[in-house]
Amino acid sequence: MICMKNTILFLLILAVGGPGTFAQNNENALEVSRLLYGDSLKRFEKEHFEKVANLGDRYVERLETVKNNYKMMGNLDGVLLVESEQSAVKAGGELPALGEEASSELSTVRKQYLQAMKVLQDDLDTQSAKLRSVYLSHLKILQSKLTRENRIDEALKVRDEVDRVEQAQPDPSTERAVATVSPEQRFDMEWGLPQRGRQVWVVTDGLQRKPNLIFDRDTQLTGDGILLKGGRVIVEGMDAELSNAVKETGEFTLRIAFIPENLRSWGPGRIISYSKGGKERNFTLGQQNKNLLLRIRTSETDLNGTNTELNLGDLIAGEETQVVFSYGPNGAVCFRDGKEVEIDDMVADLSSWEEMPLMMGNEFGTHRKWLGSILHFSLSNAALSPDEARKASQLNR
């Protein structure tokens, strides 16, 4: 297998059309190039995972010092927490939530570990982006050459490969800038990943924890997700935390995948809401018959967000829909199943958000029932670029 530096050099030679461009003179030029590119990516990832494993080993060793300090203090809970942390790192699983029993020392070394992990990921992303750029350059030269030789069918296949690679990863030059949210400000919540036991996970300041889901009547947790038959499911403890996080950064992103049972919901029927009831909300995604609607409260709207109600298009009963809505300093962007939804510009901000319950399904004191299944949702106080939002709305498709 060719080493990474030689692989990049080889692809550079291919791209500029210099000596050694056997792939351009071969009937299987595209296949050879694709295999070389894929092999290089796999090697990048293999070396990345080796570095991650090495970093994990060093972190586990460092945690021994923290554990010994707990032992000297006679802190049994602290010792058990460190051992749980070590086990999670060795198994490659999620890090346990840090409660009040965690010392500042443990919080500090974990933060340093997570920052080092981010550096490794950024390095992988940079290497992959450089390789991708070289590969695309080579493909475009190959496409032009095949076209000049009247090998149109082959040229079309090369163009399809160009489209595939470009869609798999955005060109940074086409990205719309979004604000940078520091790790200390970042708030992320997600639910629905089977590998996490379909539990809610919240990450703030690099620390993870698992809030409770409170199931009302007419709700059921199934193998696919949350089945709503008119009831509600409340995410406990997020009343103030989510609104404070959004106001701190001025940004907000909602991602959700769901399946409506029918097209008879009205009011609209509440799919997911951050609201006090039928008259006051920060946001609500709902279904009005076949229409998917989003109400979001801003500094320029009423308390109910009705005068900025956004129509996100038609729904199909029994069919999965994936939606991503993101708001930041450059305005709002929305995608459904990989396709952009045209929405009016939002010139206001989210500074008027208040402490409210976060829930799926029917709100308190209303009869705005929704029937269907929620497969996944996530909330963040960081905005996505248009291409990031598009890709997120195609997850698992």
C-alpha positions as CSV (number, residue, x, y, z in Angstrom):
1,M,0.0,0.0,0.0
2,I,1.3,3.4,-0.9
3,C,2.1,5.7,2.0
4,M,0.1,8.9,2.4
5,K,2.7,11.4,1.2
6,N,3.5,9.3,-1.9
7,T,-0.3,8.8,-2.5
8,I,-0.8,12.6,-2.5
9,L,2.2,13.1,-4.7
10,F,1.0,10.4,-7.1
11,L,-2.4,12.0,-7.4
12,L,-0.8,15.4,-7.9
13,I,1.1,13.9,-10.9
14,L,-2.2,12.5,-12.2
15,A,-3.9,15.9,-11.8
16,V,-1.3,17.9,-13.7
17,G,-1.0,15.3,-16.4
18,G,2.7,14.8,-16.0
19,P,4.8,11.6,-16.3
20,G,3.2,8.5,-14.7
21,T,-0.3,9.4,-15.7
22,F,-1.1,5.8,-16.6
23,A,-4.7,6.1,-15.4
24,Q,-5.4,8.7,-18.1
25,N,-4.2,6.3,-20.8
26,N,-5.9,3.2,-19.5
27,E,-9.3,2.0,-20.4
28,N,-10.1,1.7,-16.7
29,A,-8.8,5.1,-15.9
30,L,-11.8,6.0,-13.7
31,E,-11.7,2.7,-11.8
32,V,-8.0,2.9,-11.1
33,S,-8.3,6.5,-9.9
34,R,-11.3,5.7,-7.7
35,L,-9.5,2.8,-6.1
36,L,-6.4,4.8,-5.4
37,Y,-8.5,7.6,-3.9
38,G,-10.5,5.2,-1.7
39,D,-7.4,3.4,-0.6
40,S,-5.8,6.7,0.5
41,L,-8.9,7.7,2.5
42,K,-8.9,4.4,4.3
43,R,-5.3,4.8,5.2
44,F,-5.9,8.3,6.5
45,E,-8.7,6.9,8.7
46,K,-6.7,3.9,9.8
47,E,-3.8,6.2,11.0
48,H,-6.3,8.5,12.6
49,F,-7.9,5.7,14.6
50,E,-4.5,4.5,15.7
51,K,-3.7,8.0,17.0
52,V,-7.1,8.1,18.8
53,A,-6.4,4.8,20.4
54,N,-2.9,6.0,21.5
55,L,-4.4,9.2,22.9
56,G,-7.0,7.1,24.8
57,D,-4.3,4.9,26.3
58,R,-2.4,8.0,27.6
59,Y,-5.6,9.5,29.0
60,V,-6.4,6.3,30.9
61,E,-2.9,6.4,32.4
62,R,-3.3,10.0,33.4
63,L,-6.6,9.1,35.1
64,E,-4.7,6.8,37.4
65,T,-3.2,9.9,39.1
66,V,-6.7,11.4,39.6
67,K,-8.0,8.0,40.9
68,N,-5.1,7.8,43.4
69,N,-5.9,11.3,44.7
70,Y,-9.5,10.2,45.3
71,K,-8.2,7.2,47.2
72,M,-6.1,9.4,49.4
73,M,-9.2,11.5,50.2
74,G,-11.3,8.4,50.9
75,N,-13.7,9.4,48.1
76,L,-15.3,6.1,47.0
77,D,-17.7,7.8,44.5
78,G,-14.8,9.6,42.9
79,V,-12.8,6.4,42.5
80,L,-15.8,4.7,40.9
81,L,-16.4,7.6,38.6
82,V,-12.7,7.5,37.3
83,E,-12.9,3.8,36.8
84,S,-16.1,4.3,34.8
85,E,-14.3,6.9,32.8
86,Q,-11.4,4.6,32.1
87,S,-13.7,1.7,31.1
88,A,-15.6,4.0,28.7
89,V,-12.4,5.1,27.0
90,K,-11.0,1.6,26.7
91,A,-14.3,0.4,25.2
92,G,-14.6,3.4,22.8
93,G,-17.9,4.3,24.3
94,E,-19.6,7.5,25.6
95,L,-18.0,9.2,28.6
96,P,-20.1,9.0,31.7
97,A,-21.8,12.1,33.0
98,L,-19.8,14.2,35.5
99,G,-21.9,15.0,38.6
100,E,-21.0,17.0,41.7
101,E,-18.7,14.2,42.9
102,A,-16.3,15.0,40.1
103,S,-13.3,17.1,41.1
104,S,-12.1,20.1,39.1
105,E,-9.0,18.0,38.3
106,L,-11.1,15.3,36.6
107,S,-13.1,17.9,34.7
108,T,-9.8,19.6,33.6
109,V,-8.1,16.5,32.3
110,R,-11.2,15.4,30.5
111,K,-11.5,18.8,28.8
112,Q,-7.8,18.5,27.7
113,Y,-8.5,15.0,26.4
114,L,-11.5,16.2,24.3
115,Q,-9.6,19.1,23.0
116,A,-6.8,16.8,21.9
117,M,-9.4,14.5,20.2
118,K,-10.7,17.5,18.3
119,V,-7.2,18.4,17.1
120,L,-6.9,14.8,15.7
121,Q,-10.2,15.1,14.0
122,D,-9.4,18.5,12.5
123,D,-6.1,17.0,11.2
124,L,-8.0,14.1,9.5
125,D,-10.4,16.6,8.0
126,T,-7.6,18.7,6.6
127,Q,-5.8,15.8,5.1
128,S,-8.9,14.4,3.5
129,A,-9.8,17.8,2.1
130,K,-6.4,18.1,0.4
131,L,-6.6,14.6,-1.1
132,R,-10.2,15.3,-2.3
133,S,-9.1,18.5,-4.0
134,V,-6.3,16.7,-5.8
135,Y,-8.7,13.9,-6.8
136,L,-11.3,16.3,-8.2
137,S,-8.7,18.1,-10.2
138,H,-7.5,14.9,-11.7
139,L,-11.1,13.8,-12.5
140,K,-11.8,17.1,-14.3
141,I,-8.7,16.8,-16.4
142,L,-9.6,13.2,-17.2
143,Q,-13.2,14.2,-18.2
144,S,-11.9,16.9,-20.5
145,K,-9.4,14.4,-22.1
146,L,-12.1,11.8,-22.7
147,T,-14.4,14.3,-24.2
148,R,-11.7,15.5,-26.7
149,E,-11.3,11.8,-27.7
150,N,-15.0,11.5,-28.2
151,R,-15.3,8.9,-25.4
152,I,-18.5,10.5,-24.2
153,D,-19.9,7.6,-22.2
154,E,-16.7,7.4,-20.2
155,A,-16.6,11.2,-19.8
156,L,-20.2,11.1,-18.3
157,K,-19.1,8.4,-15.8
158,V,-16.2,10.6,-14.7
159,R,-18.6,13.6,-14.3
160,D,-20.9,11.4,-12.1
161,E,-17.9,10.6,-9.9
162,V,-17.1,14.3,-9.7
163,D,-20.7,15.0,-8.6
164,R,-20.5,12.2,-6.0
165,V,-17.3,13.4,-4.4
166,E,-18.4,17.1,-4.4
167,Q,-21.8,16.2,-2.8
168,A,-20.1,14.0,-0.2
169,Q,-18.0,16.9,1.1
170,P,-18.7,20.6,0.5
171,D,-16.3,22.9,-1.3
172,P,-15.2,25.4,1.4
173,S,-15.3,28.3,-1.1
174,T,-19.1,27.8,-1.5
175,E,-19.8,27.7,2.3
176,R,-21.6,30.6,3.8
177,A,-19.9,31.8,7.0
178,V,-21.5,31.0,10.3
179,A,-20.5,32.3,13.7
180,T,-18.0,30.5,15.8
181,V,-19.4,29.1,19.0
182,S,-16.7,28.4,21.6
183,P,-16.7,25.0,23.4
184,E,-17.6,26.8,26.6
185,Q,-20.8,28.2,25.0
186,R,-21.8,25.1,23.0
187,F,-25.0,23.3,23.9
188,D,-25.9,20.1,22.0
189,M,-28.8,17.7,22.7
190,E,-29.8,14.6,20.8
191,W,-32.1,11.7,21.1
192,G,-32.8,8.7,19.0
193,L,-29.5,7.0,18.3
194,P,-29.9,3.3,18.9
195,Q,-26.2,2.9,19.9
196,R,-27.0,5.2,22.9
197,G,-30.0,3.2,24.0
198,R,-32.3,5.9,22.7
199,Q,-31.6,8.2,25.6
200,V,-31.4,11.9,25.5
201,W,-27.8,13.2,25.6
202,V,-26.8,16.7,26.4
203,V,-23.3,18.0,26.0
204,T,-22.2,21.4,27.4
205,D,-18.6,22.4,28.0
206,G,-17.5,19.0,26.7
207,L,-19.3,17.2,29.5
208,Q,-22.1,14.7,28.9
209,R,-25.2,13.8,30.8
210,K,-28.5,12.1,30.3
211,P,-31.7,14.0,31.2
212,N,-34.9,12.0,31.7
213,L,-37.8,11.6,29.3
214,I,-41.2,11.7,30.9
215,F,-43.8,9.7,29.0
216,D,-47.4,10.8,29.3
217,R,-50.4,8.5,28.4
218,D,-50.9,7.8,24.7
219,T,-47.2,7.6,24.0
220,Q,-45.0,4.6,23.5
221,L,-41.3,4.0,23.0
222,T,-40.8,1.5,20.2
223,G,-37.9,0.0,18.4
224,D,-38.1,2.8,15.8
225,G,-38.7,5.8,18.0
226,I,-41.3,7.6,20.0
227,L,-44.9,6.8,19.0
228,L,-47.3,9.6,19.7
229,K,-51.0,8.8,19.9
230,G,-52.1,12.2,21.2
231,G,-50.0,12.4,24.4
232,R,-46.7,14.1,25.1
233,V,-43.1,13.3,26.1
234,I,-41.3,15.9,28.2
235,V,-37.5,16.3,28.2
236,E,-36.9,17.0,31.9
237,G,-34.7,19.8,33.1
238,M,-34.3,21.8,29.8
239,D,-36.7,24.6,30.6
240,A,-34.1,27.3,31.2
241,E,-30.9,25.6,30.0
242,L,-31.8,25.6,26.3
243,S,-33.2,29.1,26.1
244,N,-30.1,30.5,28.0
245,A,-27.8,28.7,25.6
246,V,-29.6,30.0,22.6
247,K,-29.6,33.6,23.9
248,E,-25.9,33.3,24.7
249,T,-24.9,32.5,21.1
250,G,-27.8,34.0,19.2
251,E,-27.9,30.7,17.1
252,F,-30.2,27.8,17.0
253,T,-30.5,24.5,15.0
254,L,-33.3,21.9,15.0
255,R,-32.9,18.5,13.4
256,I,-35.7,16.0,13.4
257,A,-36.9,12.9,11.6
258,F,-40.5,11.8,11.9
259,I,-43.3,9.9,10.2
260,P,-46.9,11.4,10.3
261,E,-49.6,8.8,10.7
262,N,-52.2,10.7,8.7
263,L,-52.9,14.1,7.2
264,R,-55.7,15.1,9.5
265,S,-53.8,16.9,12.2
266,W,-54.8,20.5,12.8
267,G,-54.2,23.5,15.1
268,P,-51.5,22.6,14.0
269,G,-50.8,19.3,15.7
270,R,-47.6,19.6,17.8
271,I,-44.7,17.5,16.7
272,I,-42.0,19.1,18.9
273,S,-42.3,22.3,20.9
274,Y,-40.5,24.5,23.4
275,S,-43.6,26.2,24.8
276,K,-45.7,27.1,27.8
277,G,-49.0,26.2,26.1
278,G,-51.1,27.2,23.2
279,K,-50.3,30.9,23.3
280,E,-46.7,31.3,24.2
281,R,-43.7,29.5,22.7
282,N,-40.1,29.7,21.6
283,F,-40.6,27.4,18.7
284,T,-43.0,24.7,17.5
285,L,-42.8,22.3,14.6
286,G,-46.4,21.2,13.7
287,Q,-48.6,19.6,11.2
288,Q,-51.7,21.4,9.8
289,N,-53.4,18.8,7.6
290,K,-50.8,18.1,4.9
291,N,-48.7,21.2,5.7
292,L,-45.6,21.2,7.8
293,L,-45.4,24.4,9.8
294,L,-42.7,26.0,12.0
295,R,-43.4,28.8,14.4
296,I,-40.4,30.5,15.9
297,R,-40.4,33.4,18.4
298,T,-38.0,36.3,17.7
299,S,-37.5,39.8,19.0
300,E,-39.9,41.0,16.3
301,T,-42.7,38.5,16.8
302,D,-45.5,38.1,19.2
303,L,-45.2,35.6,22.1
304,N,-46.8,32.9,20.0
305,G,-44.5,33.2,17.0
306,T,-47.5,33.1,14.6
307,N,-46.5,36.1,12.6
308,T,-43.4,34.3,11.5
309,E,-45.0,31.0,10.8
310,L,-43.0,29.2,8.1
311,N,-44.6,26.7,5.7
312,L,-42.1,23.9,5.1
313,G,-44.1,22.1,2.5
314,D,-46.4,19.1,2.2
315,L,-46.2,15.9,4.1
316,I,-47.1,12.3,3.0
317,A,-48.8,10.0,5.5
318,G,-46.6,7.1,6.5
319,E,-43.5,8.6,4.9
320,E,-40.4,9.7,6.8
321,T,-39.4,13.3,6.6
322,Q,-36.1,14.8,7.8
323,V,-36.0,18.5,8.5
324,V,-33.1,20.8,9.5
325,F,-33.8,24.4,10.4
326,S,-30.9,26.6,11.4
327,Y,-30.7,30.2,12.4
328,G,-27.6,32.3,12.8
329,P,-25.9,35.6,12.0
330,N,-26.5,35.1,8.3
331,G,-30.2,34.4,8.7
332,A,-32.3,31.2,8.5
333,V,-31.8,28.2,6.3
334,C,-34.1,25.1,6.1
335,F,-33.7,21.7,4.3
336,R,-36.1,18.8,3.9
337,D,-34.6,15.5,2.8
338,G,-31.7,17.1,1.1
339,K,-33.7,19.8,-0.7
340,E,-33.7,23.5,0.4
341,V,-37.0,25.0,1.5
342,E,-37.4,28.6,0.4
343,I,-38.3,30.7,3.5
344,D,-38.5,34.4,4.2
345,D,-35.5,36.1,5.7
346,M,-35.6,36.5,9.5
347,V,-34.0,39.9,10.3
348,A,-34.7,39.7,14.1
349,D,-32.8,37.7,16.8
350,L,-33.7,35.1,19.4
351,S,-33.0,37.4,22.5
352,S,-36.7,37.2,23.5
353,W,-36.6,33.4,24.2
354,E,-37.8,32.4,27.7
355,E,-37.7,29.5,30.1
356,M,-40.3,26.9,28.9
357,P,-40.9,23.1,28.9
358,L,-39.4,21.2,26.0
359,M,-41.7,18.4,24.7
360,M,-42.8,16.2,21.9
361,G,-46.5,15.9,21.2
362,N,-49.5,17.8,22.7
363,E,-48.8,20.9,24.6
364,F,-50.0,21.6,28.1
365,G,-53.6,22.9,28.2
366,T,-54.3,22.3,24.5
367,H,-55.9,19.8,22.2
368,R,-53.3,20.0,19.4
369,K,-52.7,16.3,19.3
370,W,-50.3,14.8,16.7
371,L,-50.3,11.2,15.6
372,G,-47.0,9.7,14.3
373,S,-43.5,8.6,15.2
374,I,-40.4,10.7,16.0
375,L,-37.3,8.8,15.0
376,H,-34.6,11.3,16.0
377,F,-34.2,14.9,17.0
378,S,-31.4,17.1,18.1
379,L,-31.1,20.8,19.2
380,S,-28.1,23.0,19.3
381,N,-27.1,26.6,20.0
382,A,-24.8,26.7,17.0
383,A,-25.8,27.5,13.4
384,L,-25.1,25.3,10.4
385,S,-24.0,26.4,7.0
386,P,-26.4,25.6,4.1
387,D,-24.3,22.6,3.0
388,E,-24.1,21.3,6.5
389,A,-27.8,21.6,6.9
390,R,-28.4,19.9,3.6
391,K,-26.2,16.9,4.5
392,A,-27.8,16.7,8.0
393,S,-31.3,16.5,6.4
394,Q,-30.2,13.4,4.4
395,L,-28.9,11.4,7.4
396,N,-29.5,7.7,7.0
397,R,-31.0,8.1,3.6
